[in-house]
Amino acid sequence: MDILKLWRTFIFIGLIYLSACAPSINPSENISIETATTTAPTSTNLPPTPTATTVPTPTLGPLKIEDLVISGLNYLPIQSTLDSNNPTGHIFGWLENRSGRPAAGVETEFFYQEGGKSVSLGTDYANFVAAGDKNFISLRYDGQIPDGAALSAHINSFYEEDPAMMAATLEARGEYRQEFEGEEIVYVLGELYNPTSFPIIAREVFALWYNKNNELVHFSYVLDLPRSIPAGESVPYRMVLDFRSLPSDSDLPISELSHYELITNGIPLAVPEENITFLSASKPYIPDGSNQVFVFGEGTNLKDEWLDITTYWAGYDRDGQVIGLFESSFLGTIFAPGETRPIGMQLFYGGGLRPDAEWVARVEKGKLFYSFSSPSDPLISLDVTNPEIKPQEAGYTTTFMVTNNNSVEIGETQFYVRMVQISNAELVMAFQGRIASGELSDVIYAKPLAAGQSWPVTAYFELPDGLTTEDLEITYIARGK
């Protein structure tokens, strides 16, 4: 049976909202020497990214500060139309390792010169540079740098990495640009392929945007990216170009962005990072009468500790092109040791933009990923009592009571509902939410539950054709912190 045939669900309760390695090595002594100096440009028509210099043949020996060379410093000022009173910009360049040993934890501090004094702009931390290789360094600076000011960079500290550690270049594949009529935001999606025989952790991914004259005109971070990439596999990525934040002296239309250079930096893993395995992921669906888009799935914690993970859902069209990547940022995804639990997400782009029905129809497959996982404090179990399901319109209403049976107040309560078809143990529906007391703008306030306090929850859902609640095993879970 195609359980993805007709998914519909809509959660309502007045104030309930659905959720949408470096090793421990002592660093070197603090060393501060100037390694690069340039002048901040007075216009945004900056030169292209500097080409690699001829690197001497690496020789084995202790890694020294002189082996780490910074070059090609640039500053790209940004003027935000959203906040014109607070200028910002990006300082970036290249960090080259001319030794035969890899360097890690390289702390680079950026400066500009004013009145004969060096003014610190901030620090870029924990860069890894393989032997005989170079890496991209960058810093976002919120403030104004005087026109024509000289830029410089210092290396404050580093440590020598295991000689077996190497850099890993990831391959970008399948670019897809998503534009919105009348909006100044563009999403660029694609996949990063790991061509090696070992798993890789993607450390940093940047994009340098050029115009048709090959002049650097924009800089963007790739923020949405599952970090662990198995050997021979791909993960999706997404970057956002917000044309409300543009180079300060440039009227930059979308047509000016001719091409971009994706700068990737990854390091191999000694063993695959297998903390969570995903068992299923649905296609997106829109409940009747709603403009909201939902997906769901299920995952299992493979560890014997509580884990808090960042979850992503990716949508692919019939040709296997990734056309959507969304992060579950509304609710944390916390797993108990060894637990299999549902994951529910509401898809939205931000700024009031949501996927539409045309986009939903193009999605042929959904897939779940995760990036960072970290140990979590255990959540406190809450009682779920008096669950009831009643027919309503084309679907059903389920109500249940969440009770804090503990001796302490619960500051935030989350609940999960999991529906499995009895005949084949397939996941049919899953959603999650939290109890909230109100909202101000886009801020949602959690509803605290005092010791012994109960709170009712009501949710509406619709099932695929041919199924009724008699065909399902329904599990309710509530936890708090």
C-alpha positions, 0 to 999 in steps of 0.5 A, spaced: 500 500 500 502 506 498 502 510 505 504 516 501 498 517 497 494 522 500 497 525 507 493 530 511 493 532 518 492 539 521 494 540 528 489 545 532 489 547 539 489 555 541 496 555 543 499 549 541 504 549 535 506 544 531 514 543 530 515 545 524 573 533 531 578 535 533 582 531 538 584 533 545 591 536 544 594 542 547 595 547 543 601 551 541 604 557 545 600 563 543 604 566 537 602 573 534 605 575 528 603 579 522 602 574 516 598 578 511 597 586 509 592 589 504 588 595 503 580 595 504 577 596 497 573 602 496 568 599 491 565 592 491 568 591 484 574 586 487 579 582 484 577 575 483 579 570 488 587 569 488 590 563 484 594 558 488 601 560 489 607 555 487 607 551 494 614 548 495 615 541 496 613 539 503 618 536 507 617 533 514 619 536 520 616 540 526 610 544 524 612 552 525 608 558 525 612 560 519 609 555 515 602 558 515 602 563 510 596 568 509 594 571 503 589 574 498 585 578 504 579 581 501 573 585 505 566 585 502 562 591 505 555 589 505 549 594 506 543 591 509 536 595 507 533 591 513 538 595 518 541 601 514 544 603 521 548 597 522 553 596 516 557 589 516 561 586 511 566 579 510 573 579 511 576 573 507 583 570 504 587 564 504 591 560 509 596 556 506 600 550 509 607 550 506 609 544 511 609 537 511 604 536 517 597 538 517 595 544 522 589 544 526 585 549 530 589 555 527 586 561 530 586 567 525 585 574 528 583 580 523 585 587 524 585 594 520 590 599 521 587 606 524 591 612 526 597 607 526 594 602 531 591 595 529 584 595 531 581 587 532 575 585 527 575 578 531 577 571 530 576 565 525 577 559 530 579 552 529 581 552 521 584 545 519 589 546 513 592 539 510 600 539 509 602 542 502 594 545 502 590 551 503 584 553 506 579 559 506 578 563 512 573 568 513 570 573 518 563 576 518 564 583 521 558 587 524 561 594 523 564 600 519 571 599 516 574 606 514 575 606 506 582 605 504 584 602 511 589 597 511 587 590 513 592 585 516 591 578 519 595 574 525 595 567 527 595 566 534 595 559 535 595 552 532 597 545 533 600 539 529 595 534 527 596 527 526 600 526 519 595 521 517 590 527 517 588 530 510 584 535 507 578 532 503 575 536 497 567 535 496 564 535 489 558 540 488 553 537 484 546 538 481 545 546 482 537 548 483 535 555 484 529 557 487 526 564 486 520 567 488 516 572 484 516 579 487 521 577 493 528 579 494 531 572 496 533 566 492 535 559 494 540 555 491 540 548 492 545 542 490 549 536 493 556 535 496 558 528 493 564 524 497 568 521 492 573 518 497 573 511 500 572 514 507 567 518 511 568 525 511 565 531 516 564 537 512 567 543 516 566 549 512 562 551 506 562 558 502 560 560 496 564 566 492 559 569 487 562 573 481 559 577 475 560 576 468 566 580 468 569 575 473 569 580 479 567 578 486 560 581 488 557 577 493 559 572 499 554 567 502 555 561 507 552 554 506 548 554 512 544 548 511 548 542 510 548 535 514 555 535 516 557 527 516 558 524 508 559 517 508 564 514 503 561 515 495 554 518 498 552 525 497 548 530 502 544 536 500 546 543 501 542 550 501 544 557 501 540 563 501 542 569 497 538 575 501 538 581 496 535 585 502 543 585 504 547 587 498 554 590 497 553 597 500 555 601 493 552 596 488 545 595 485 546 588 484 540 584 481 539 577 480 542 577 473 549 580 475 550 573 479 553 569 473 557 564 477 559 562 484 565 558 486 564 553 492 569 552 497 569 546 501 573 544 507 572 537 510 576 532 514 576 524 514 573 520 520 576 514 523 570 511 523 563 512 520 559 517 525 553 512 526 549 515 531 542 516 528 539 511 523 532 514 519 527 508 518 522 512 513 521 519 511 514 522 508 513 526 502 510 533 503 503 534 504 498 540 505 492 539 509 485 541 506 484 548 507 491 550 509 497 553 506 502 549 511 506 543 509 508 538 513 512 532 513 514 526 518 519 520 519 522 516 524 529 515 527 532 510 532 538 513 536 544 508 536 547 510 542 546 508 549 546 516 551 541 521 550 542 525 543 540 532 541 540 532 533 539 537 528 534 534 523 533 536 515 528 533 511 530 533 503 525 533 497 527 530 490 524 530 484 523 525 479 530 526 476 533 525 483 535 533 483 534 536 490 529 541 490 528 543 497 532 542 504 529 544 511 531 544 518 527 542 524 528 548 528 522 549 531 523 543 536 529 540 538 529 533 536 532 529 542 532 521 543 532 517 549 538 511 549 536 506 543 529 510 542 525 509 536 521 516 535 517 520 530 519 526 527 514 531 525 516 538 521 513 544 518 516 546 512 517 554 511 522 558 508 522 564 513 520 571 512 512 568 511 514 564 505 512 557 504 512 551 499 506 551 495 502 546 492 505 546 485 512 545 489 509 539 493 506 536 487 514 535 484 516 532 490 517 524 488 521 522 494 523 525 501 529 523 505 531 525 512 538 527 514 542 530 521 548 534 522 550 535 529 549 530 535 551 532 542 549 529 548 543 531 552 540 532 559 535 527 559 528 529 558 523 528 564 517 523 562 510 526 563 503 522 563 499 522 558 492 519 560 485 519 557 486 519 549 480 519 545 479 519 538 472 521 534 470 522 527 470 529 525 469 531 518 473 527 513 478 525 519 479 524 526 480 528 532 484 526 538 484 529 545 489 527 551 491 530 557 498 531 559 500 531 566 506 533 570 507 528 575 513 530 578 515 534 584 518 540 579 515 545 574 516 543 567 518 549 563 517 546 556 512 540 554 513 537 548 509 531 545 509 526 539 504 522 536 506 516 532 501 511 528 503 505 525 499 500 521 498 494 525 498 489 519 505 491 516 508 495 522 509 501 517 509 508 519 502 511 517 503 518 521 507 522 526 507 529 528 509 533 534 508 539 538 509 543 544 504 546 549 505 554 549 501 559 552 502 565 547 506 568 542 508 575 540 510 576 533 514 570 531 516 568 538 512 563 541 512 562 549 512 555 552 507 554 557 510 551 564 506 546 567 507 546 575 508 540 579 501 536 579 498 540 573 495 537 567 493 540 560 489 538 555 491 537 548 487 536 541 489 535 534 486 533 528 488 528 522 486 525 516 488 518 514 490 515 507 484 512 503 482 505 506 485 506 513 481 507 519 483 508 526 481 501 528 487 499 523 492 503 527 497 502 533 497 509 536 502 511 541 502 518 545 509 520 548 510 527 552 516 529 555 519 536 558 525 540 561 
